[in-house]
């Protein structure tokens, strides 16, 4: 990405960006705000497609502002997009992988060039702070490049196997990985860049064509990514972008026999429903499901408490707690509980809440009215169960906050161990904290959930080894002030979950991911001497 410096933006480095990034972001905000309210089409077979019904995309910062008008696609649009992808597939799969890689890299470069514009739209649409927004776009570009590197490193996934021990004949055996066909990608609202781009790029590099549906709260960022693919010259029908409700348009996609494989990223509930529906087909089709989290932090009595408090604060409240990787449970050895809690409260109370387009704001609004209402309901429920707020527990409604969905970062203590909120993914700026008598108790409780996405630990090197060994999670961190459970980056921390957090057991942005988008074919050729 272009910052005129050697600075590489990741979620680990984003806390100290060069000043030029701020200037460019502010300029982009001005430009984007000058063109709000426009209508955006779906893209099917390379053409803009309009539906008879529309929906408005409003910013959660100020719900009186319409960001854009989008198409409320219907099942016929789902069918048209799938037909376009099917038609384009033979040409795309027969395009040499080197050429496919070229297209995807070109799209990544276009994303880099448009990072400030897409980042500004992201802040407006999701309510993400500016560095998180720029991070999401930069991550998307890296998620485009990563499968390209993997394809090259594995030379197109053609592997010579052992020859059969035949007498008088030669048998050559070759393993090749080949694309499935038409791949469906459905993404959630919180990372509309990365979770659109990661699965899409892997599917395309592998030689599949794609039909993509974004979350209804966040159609604009994916539309801009679709434009990068189109402008990179990706042939018509290879990537199709449709918008509309999950319950109708999304369901029509899920129910179609024209889908050969799916990557769904979203909640456990919706993911399980989709998984069951998808299983109604005539045979089993690959399903990559990236689902929710209930991510724990464990703090040992030997931990550096300043690092722990900082890492927990960042992971609990970054993006208003609406990350699948957000830290939502903290288990602290009792002798250091008060000291850790005091530090965590002090840092949390310094968080600036407000318009995420502004440079010094860490927390913007939650994404929509439902999330805003849920925040208040969870707080009430926890209080009624005997919990107390160490800080937070309120919504902000005055002045600049009046028209948005602003919640205070909330630390809940004394929530009874048996309470459902210890196990339920709230997806809010709420973290629950408790003292534990020892690390064994912390681990037992940390693992006692249906999820297994991310987890973090602070303690000694020996304790860290024990933590890595015992914790049930796909992404784990130790002694990390940048974020106890958040901040994965492709190629550095491949991202995926265990148990109810993910179905494939292989992490996006890692070495085992791209092959999920291809099936293996063994090619045996027997030749006679002299033939
Ligand atoms: P969600 O409610 O599960 O929705 C996700 C997507 O599914 C949206 O595009 C939604 O469309 C669509 N959808 C809903 N019903 C559908 C149906 N019947 N058929 C097809 N599609 C359907 O999730 P969210 O609230 O957007 O995102 C938050 C969740 O995502 C959290 O649980 C979070 O942990 C998880 N997440 C997981 C990861 C990961 O990598 N593991 C990453 C990020 C987020 P509409 O918006 O139109 O309803």
Boltz pocket constraint, residues with backbone or C-beta under 6 A from the ligand:
constraints:
  - pocket:
      binder: B
      contacts: [[A, 186], [A, 187], [A, 188], [A, 189], [A, 190], [A, 191], [A, 195], [A, 213], [A, 214], [A, 215], [A, 216], [A, 217], [A, 244], [A, 245], [A, 246], [A, 247], [A, 248], [A, 249], [A, 250], [A, 251], [A, 252], [A, 254], [A, 265], [A, 266], [A, 267], [A, 268], [A, 270], [A, 271], [A, 274], [A, 290], [A, 291], [A, 292], [A, 293], [A, 323], [A, 324], [A, 325], [A, 425], [A, 427], [A, 453], [A, 495], [A, 496], [A, 497], [A, 501], [A, 502]]
      max_distance: 6.0
